[in-house]
Amino acid sequence: MARKKIALVGAGQIGGTMALVLAQKQLGDIVLIDVVEGVPQGKALDIMEGRLPLNTAAVLGGSNDYGDIVGSDVVIVTAGVPRKPGMTRDDLLDVNFKIVKQVGESIKAKAPNAFVIVVTNPLDAMVYAMQRVTGFAPEKVVGMAGVLDSSRLACFVAMELGVAADDVQATVLGGHGPSMVSLYNYVSVGGIPLSQFMNKEKFAQLSKRTADAGTEIVNLLKTGSAFYSPGVCAIRMAEAYLLDKKSVLTCAAELKGQYGVKDLYCGVPVIMGAGGVEKILEVEMDESEKAAFAKSVAEVKVNAEWVDAKMKG
């Protein structure tokens, strides 16, 4: 049985991290694509030379030619300009749209059957643009951020309570930005509701840190943005697809009336398997959460309308 092929478009910090972890997990052979000559080739060769201690048979290659994504089962897109201190994700809208448009046209031409995961910021707008450019079925084009935002909230809850992060389940909805919505009643610790451990006031503080988590890392790094956590979160999505795991994950998916939203990408829980987004799960929210979600959706819609205007020329 032939191994799967995974293309990583963008061989920067996230791309390099994903290549290493994908090789360790042996989910398939990997090709790194980047416009900078030598970078994807060098990173691929570097990991190849470490395959013995990594105990992996994965084959990696690097290229500056989109033709090398032909036959890819999964394409993960991180190409774009990262944030710097003082920048919001939306500040990247124009420059990264141009990059994602070019990437999307290449994916459409070279890997028409691929499952596409977008990581490039501003996330909700870029995955919306990717779907519009490729014309792929919406269930085959998704945005990574919800997995990351939920992971960050789980991390902060675990740190506060002194428990293992993998014992915490958390759900963060909405756009990947300051207006994201952390749901108190959908956080559990070892299956026990969070309300037995933490009041809403403390949770609100952790929710705020979650919404600002990317900015916190940008300010610490000063020369770039987060890459380890986004990388492993994107791989979690790819793994659910490649192994048909039917995983319940929060990601940016196109809504078709769910949550009262239509034809717009937004972070929601989904079942992810070999069909991509196989089902969107609707969860109940209290009135304050519904209002916060509506505010987040409105912000996402502004950027989507900007994309539509650019697409029309």
RASULTA-V641497 format. One line per field, one symbol per residue. ss: DSSP state (@ for helix, = for strand, . for the rest). burial: # if it has 16 or more other ideal C-beta (glycine too) atoms within 10 Angstrom, else .. A space follows every 10 residues. Layout:
BEGIN
ss: ???
burial: ???
END
This chain:
BEGIN
ss: ....=====. ..@@@@@@@@ @@@@@...== ===.....@@ @@@@@@@@.. @@@@.....= ===..@@@@. ...====... ........@@ @@@@@@@@@@ @@@@@@@@@@ ....====.. ..@@@@@@@@ @@@@...@@@ ===.@@@@@@ @@@@@@@@@@ @...@@@==. .===...... ==.@@@.==. .==@@@...@ @@@@@@@@@@ @.@@@@@@@@ @......@@@ @@@@@@@@@@ @@....==== ======.@@@ .========= ===..===== ......@@@@ @@@@@@@@@@ @@@@@@@@@@ @..
burial: ...####### ########## ####..#### ####....## #.##..##.. .....#.#.# .###.#.##. .######### .##.....## .##..##.## #.##.###.# #..####### ########## ####.#.### ########## ########.# .......### ########## ####.####. ...#..##.. ..#..##.## #.###.##.. #...###.## ########## ##....#.## #####..##. #..####### ###..##.## ....#...#. .##..##.## #.##.##... ...
END
